[in-house]
Amino acid sequence: MLLLSQTTIWWLLVEPSSVDVIRSHMQSLFFLYIYACNQQLMILTF
């Protein structure tokens, strides 16, 4: 989780673009994080 927020902060500093780009980037990061959590849960379950 720490790495994720660091990457987001770095990206926001390096790429100060429009709000739409930032929003879509945050959404993709969020979905990737959810996907990773689901994968870990599956591994733990089986």
Phi and psi in degrees as GROMACS dihedral restraints (atoms count N, CA, C in turn):
[ dihedral_restraints ]
;  ai    aj    ak    al  type     phi  dphi    fc
    3     4     5     6     1   -63.5    20    10
    4     5     6     7     1   -42.7    20    10
    6     7     8     9     1   -61.7    20    10
    7     8     9    10     1   -40.3    20    10
    9    10    11    12     1   -60.9    20    10
   10    11    12    13     1   -47.3    20    10
   12    13    14    15     1   -68.3    20    10
   13    14    15    16     1   -36.3    20    10
   15    16    17    18     1   -62.4    20    10
   16    17    18    19     1   -43.1    20    10
   18    19    20    21     1   -62.9    20    10
   19    20    21    22     1   -42.0    20    10
   21    22    23    24     1   -63.2    20    10
   22    23    24    25     1   -45.0    20    10
   24    25    26    27     1   -62.1    20    10
   25    26    27    28     1   -45.2    20    10
   27    28    29    30     1   -60.1    20    10
   28    29    30    31     1   -43.7    20    10
   30    31    32    33     1   -64.8    20    10
   31    32    33    34     1   -41.3    20    10
   33    34    35    36     1   -64.9    20    10
   34    35    36    37     1   -35.0    20    10
   36    37    38    39     1   -73.3    20    10
   37    38    39    40     1   -40.1    20    10
   39    40    41    42     1   -79.6    20    10
   40    41    42    43     1   -39.3    20    10
   42    43    44    45     1  -115.4    20    10
   43    44    45    46     1    74.4    20    10
   45    46    47    48     1   -77.6    20    10
   46    47    48    49     1    83.1    20    10
   48    49    50    51     1  -104.1    20    10
   49    50    51    52     1  -160.8    20    10
   51    52    53    54     1   -71.0    20    10
   52    53    54    55     1   163.8    20    10
   54    55    56    57     1   -65.2    20    10
   55    56    57    58     1   -34.0    20    10
   57    58    59    60     1   -62.5    20    10
   58    59    60    61     1   -43.0    20    10
   60    61    62    63     1   -63.7    20    10
   61    62    63    64     1   -44.6    20    10
   63    64    65    66     1   -62.3    20    10
   64    65    66    67     1   -43.5    20    10
   66    67    68    69     1   -63.4    20    10
   67    68    69    70     1   -44.5    20    10
   69    70    71    72     1   -66.1    20    10
   70    71    72    73     1   -36.0    20    10
   72    73    74    75     1   -64.9    20    10
   73    74    75    76     1   -44.2    20    10
   75    76    77    78     1   -62.3    20    10
   76    77    78    79     1   -40.6    20    10
   78    79    80    81     1   -64.0    20    10
   79    80    81    82     1   -44.4    20    10
   81    82    83    84     1   -65.2    20    10
   82    83    84    85     1   -39.1    20    10
   84    85    86    87     1   -62.5    20    10
   85    86    87    88     1   -42.9    20    10
   87    88    89    90     1   -62.4    20    10
   88    89    90    91     1   -45.1    20    10
   90    91    92    93     1   -66.3    20    10
   91    92    93    94     1   -37.5    20    10
   93    94    95    96     1   -62.5    20    10
   94    95    96    97     1   -41.6    20    10
   96    97    98    99     1   -64.2    20    10
   97    98    99   100     1   -45.2    20    10
   99   100   101   102     1   -61.1    20    10
  100   101   102   103     1   -43.6    20    10
  102   103   104   105     1   -60.9    20    10
  103   104   105   106     1   -43.9    20    10
  105   106   107   108     1   -62.8    20    10
  106   107   108   109     1   -41.9    20    10
  108   109   110   111     1   -62.6    20    10
  109   110   111   112     1   -42.5    20    10
  111   112   113   114     1   -63.5    20    10
  112   113   114   115     1   -40.4    20    10
  114   115   116   117     1   -62.4    20    10
  115   116   117   118     1   -42.6    20    10
  117   118   119   120     1   -64.6    20    10
  118   119   120   121     1   -40.4    20    10
  120   121   122   123     1   -63.0    20    10
  121   122   123   124     1   -41.3    20    10
  123   124   125   126     1   -62.3    20    10
  124   125   126   127     1   -43.8    20    10
  126   127   128   129     1   -62.5    20    10
  127   128   129   130     1   -41.2    20    10
  129   130   131   132     1   -68.5    20    10
  130   131   132   133     1   -33.9    20    10
  132   133   134   135     1   -69.4    20    10
  133   134   135   136     1   -42.0    20    10
